[in-house]
Amino acid sequence: MAVPKSALRKWEGVRAFALGMPGATEDFPWGESVAKVNKKVFVFLGVDDGSHPLGITLKLTDEEAHAHALTAPGAEPAGYGLGRSGWVRIPLEEKGAPAAELLCDWVEESYRAIATKKWVAELDAREG
C-alpha cells in the first residue's frame, strides 16, 4: 500500500524534529523507529515502509494537550496499557490529521516529560 506523500512528509519532518532534540537518539526495537533520550522512548515513530499506516505515539501529560490530541481523526490511547500513562497514538494518513507544527509541539512535550532536567535545560537554552 502506497503511503500518501503528504503523510510521509509530515512523518519525516516529525522524525527529524524529534531526533534534533538534545541527547535524542534513534533506535529500532520491535523493528520500528523510536526516538529516545536517556535510553527512554519519547516518541514511537513506527515504520515508513507502507506495511502499517503511518502514525506516531507520544506521551502527553498536559491534560489540555492530551485531550486535544485525542480529537485528531483516528487518534486513540496507546495500546499495551500505555494509554493509562498519557500515551496517545495519532495516525498521519487520516483526512484532517494534525499539522506537522502541532505534532512537533506534542513531540517536544513528550520529550520534556521523559528527558532529564539537564536535557530540558539545554533545550530551553537553545530556544531562548
C-alpha positions in Angstrom: 0.0 0.0 0.0 1.5 3.4 -1.0 1.9 5.9 1.7 0.3 9.3 0.9 3.1 11.8 0.1 1.7 14.5 2.5 1.6 12.0 5.4 5.2 10.8 4.6 6.5 14.4 4.5 4.8 15.1 7.8 6.3 11.9 9.3 9.8 12.7 8.0 9.5 16.3 9.5 8.4 15.0 12.9 11.1 12.3 12.9 13.8 15.0 12.1 12.4 17.3 14.7 12.4 14.5 17.4 16.0 13.4 16.5 17.1 17.1 16.7 16.2 17.3 20.4 19.2 17.5 22.8 20.5 13.9 23.5 18.0 12.3 21.3 18.9 9.0 19.5 17.0 6.7 17.1 16.6 3.1 17.9 14.7 0.2 16.3 13.2 -2.1 18.9 10.5 -4.3 17.6 11.5 -3.3 14.1 10.0 0.2 14.3 11.7 3.6 14.7 11.6 5.3 18.1 13.3 8.4 19.4 14.9 8.1 22.8 16.5 10.3 25.4 18.3 8.8 28.4 17.6 5.3 26.8 13.8 6.0 27.3 11.4 6.3 24.4 9.7 9.7 24.0 8.1 9.1 20.6 7.2 5.9 18.7 7.5 6.6 15.0 6.5 3.2 13.7 7.6 2.2 10.1 7.6 4.2 6.9 7.6 1.2 4.5 3.9 1.1 3.9 3.5 -2.2 5.9 1.5 -0.3 8.6 -0.4 3.1 8.5 1.9 6.0 9.3 1.5 7.4 12.8 3.2 8.5 15.9 2.7 7.6 19.5 3.8 10.1 22.2 3.3 10.9 25.9 1.2 13.9 26.7 1.0 14.7 30.4 -0.6 18.1 29.9 -4.4 17.4 30.2 -5.3 20.0 27.5 -2.7 18.7 25.0 -3.8 15.1 25.7 -7.5 15.9 25.2 -6.7 17.9 22.0 -4.6 15.0 20.6 -7.4 12.6 21.2 -9.7 14.8 18.9 -7.4 14.1 15.9 -9.1 11.8 13.3 -8.4 8.2 14.3 -6.4 9.1 17.5 -6.7 6.8 20.4 -5.0 6.0 23.7 -1.9 3.8 23.0 -2.1 0.1 23.4 -0.3 -2.2 25.8 -1.6 -0.2 28.8 0.5 2.9 27.7 -2.7 4.9 27.3 -3.2 5.0 31.0 0.1 6.8 31.4 -0.9 9.5 28.9 0.4 7.9 25.6 -1.6 8.7 22.5 -1.4 7.2 19.0 -2.0 9.7 16.3 -2.5 8.4 12.7 -0.9 10.6 10.0 -2.8 9.3 6.9 -6.3 10.3 8.1 -8.0 13.2 6.4 -7.7 16.1 8.8 -4.6 14.7 10.6 -2.8 17.4 12.7 -0.3 19.7 11.0 3.4 18.9 11.4 3.9 22.0 13.5 1.3 20.8 16.1 2.8 17.3 16.0 6.2 18.8 16.7 4.8 20.7 19.7 3.5 17.4 21.1 6.8 15.7 20.4 8.5 18.5 22.5 6.0 18.0 25.3 6.6 14.2 25.2 10.4 14.8 25.2 10.1 17.2 28.2 8.1 14.5 30.1 10.9 11.9 29.6 14.2 13.9 29.5 16.3 14.7 32.5 16.4 18.3 33.8 19.9 18.7 32.1 18.5 17.9 28.7 15.4 20.1 29.2 17.7 23.0 30.3 19.7 22.6 27.1 16.5 22.6 25.1 15.4 25.8 26.9 18.8 27.4 26.3 18.5 26.6 22.6 15.0 28.1 22.4 15.9 31.2 24.5 
